[in-house]
Amino acid sequence: MNTLRIGLISVSDRAANGIYQDQGLPALEAWLTQALATPFEIEKRLVPDEQPMIEQAICELVDEMFCHLVLTTGGTGPARRDVTPDATLAIADREMPGFGEQMRQISLNFVPTAILSRQVGVIRKQSLIINLPGQPKSIQETLEGLKDAEGKARVHGIFASVPYCIQLLEGPYVETHDAVVAAFRPKSARRETNG
């Protein structure tokens, strides 16, 4: 059985230097634990806002740890030290522009400064790599999207498309808990599950 492997990278000068406790990795791990019905393994990295170190962390998770999905958090704004998207694009084989477009679309429902985000989604080898925001609340909003009072998706979160993308990249079949985020895939790509 091909176990789902997820790489998490938190990009922060201050957290990497021990000035404050990193919040990105615990937030991502907690969200994934709630959202995923499929068993998974996590590899974590905490790196400063240095492009070569971010590139190295991504490449290690994809090339050596064989992660199917790599999520980064932090370093996606316009400030000079925000180089996560630059590092991500530098190691990419292909870009997946829909992820960045949708993340900004979701965030615009909360803050007008969402247009300042430079988040990207890319593919390297058989891995999907997505830059997420730095704040735990924003991470959750981006992944889950917006729900109405009945809990129905009003604006789809980006994670709804992640399982099918991993499937198309010949990774494991990933299932989610619909109450958190419903994975979408065409009927022809669905598998019947027991239970």
N, C-alpha and C positions, 0 to 999 in steps of 0.2 A: 504493500500500500504506500502510495506516494504522499507523505505527510506534508501538509501545508506549512511552509516556512516563511515567516515574516520578519523582515529587518526593520528596526526602528532606530532613527537617528535624530537626536535632539541637538540643534545647532545653537550654541549660546556661549559667548565669551565668559560671561559672569558665572554661569553654572559650571562650565568646564574648569574654571579656576577656583571653584569651591566658594564663591562669594555668596551665592544663594542656592537653595535647593532647586534642582531641575523639576519642573512641573509637567513638561511635555511628555516624557517617557511614561510616567505613571498614568497620565490621562489617556494616552493612546492604548496602553496595555489594558486598562480598566474598560475602555470602550470596546475593544476587540473581544474581550472576555464576555461582555454582555451580548454583543452583536453576532458572533460566529457560533453556528451550531456544529461546524466541522472542527475536529481537533486540530490544534496548530502548535508550532514551536516558535519561540521568539528569540531573536538575537538583537541585543541593544548596544548602541554606541552613543557617547556624549562627546561632542567635538566643539572646539571654538569656531568662531566665524572666520575661518581661513580656507580659501578655496581649495588649495591642494589637499588639506586634511579631510574636507567634505568629500571631494572626489575619491580619495583613497578609501574612506569609510563605505561609500556606495559600491565601489568596485569590489571591495573585499566581501561585502554581503552578497553581491550578485555572483561574482566569479569564483569565490572560494567557499562561501557558506550556502550557495545555491538557493537563495531566497526567491520565492515566487513573487513576493510583493515587498517593496521597500517604501516605508512612509517616513518622510522627514518632517520636522516641526521647527519653525523659527527661521529667521534670516531671509524673509521673502519680500521685505519692503524696499523703498527707494534709497535708504541710507547707504552710505559708502561701505559700511561693514556688512550689509545684507547681500551675501553672495551665494546663497543656497541655490537659487535658480540657475545662476551662471555655472556653478559646479555641476549641477544636474544635466544641463544641456551639453556641457563639455564631454561628458562620458556616455551620452545617449547614442543609440543606433537610429532611433526614430522618435519623433515627437508625437504626442497625443494631445493636440490643442484643446479638445473638448473638456478635459479635466480643469484646466485653468479658467476657461470661459465659464464653466458651471460654478466653480468655487467662488468666483467674483460675483456671479449672478445671485447666489445664495446670500453672500455676505452683504450685498447691496440692500437687502431687505432689512438689515440691522444698522449698518453704518455707511455714510456716503464715501468714507475714505477707503472702501473696498477696492475702488479703482486704482489705488496705489499699490495693490498687491501684485507681485510678479510671479506668483506660483505657477508651476508647470507640471505636466505629466509626461513621462517619456517611457520608452522601452529600451532596455539594454539586454541583449541576448534573449533569454526566456523570462525576463523579469519586468514587472510593471513598477515604476518608481513615481511617487506622487509627493509633491511639496505641499504640506499642510500649514495652516497658520500656527502662531506660537502660543496663543492663549487657549487653555483647556475648553472654555465655553465655545470659542470659535471653531476649534477642532471638531467638537460634537456637532455643531450646526452644519458645518461643511460636509461631514460624513453622512449625517442623517437627513439633512434638508429641512424643510418647513412643513409642519403638520397642522391641520386645522383642529378645532375643538374635539372632533371625534377620533383624532389620531390618524387621519388619512393624509397621505403625502400631498401637499399643495405645490411644493417645489421639490423635486427629487434631489436627494443628497448624492454625492458622487459615488458612495460605496455601493449603491444599487447596481452600478455597472461593473464593479470590480470583479465579482465572481465569474461573470461571462468572459471578461477580458482575460483572466487567468486561464480559463478553459481554452480560449482561442490560442493562447500561448503554450498550449499542451501541458499546463499545470494540472493540479488536482481539481476535482469537482468540489466547489466550495458552496456550502449552504449557510444561510443566515437565519436569525430569529426575526420573523416578520414584524413583531411588535417594535423592534429597534429600527431595522431597515430591511425592506423586502428586496431580495436579489431579483433582478429582472434578466431573463434570457428568453430568446424565441422558443416556441413550443418544440421545434425540432432539436433544440439543444438541451432540453430538460430530461432528467432521469427520474424514474419512479423511485421513491424511497419508502422503506418499510417503517410503519409507525405513523 
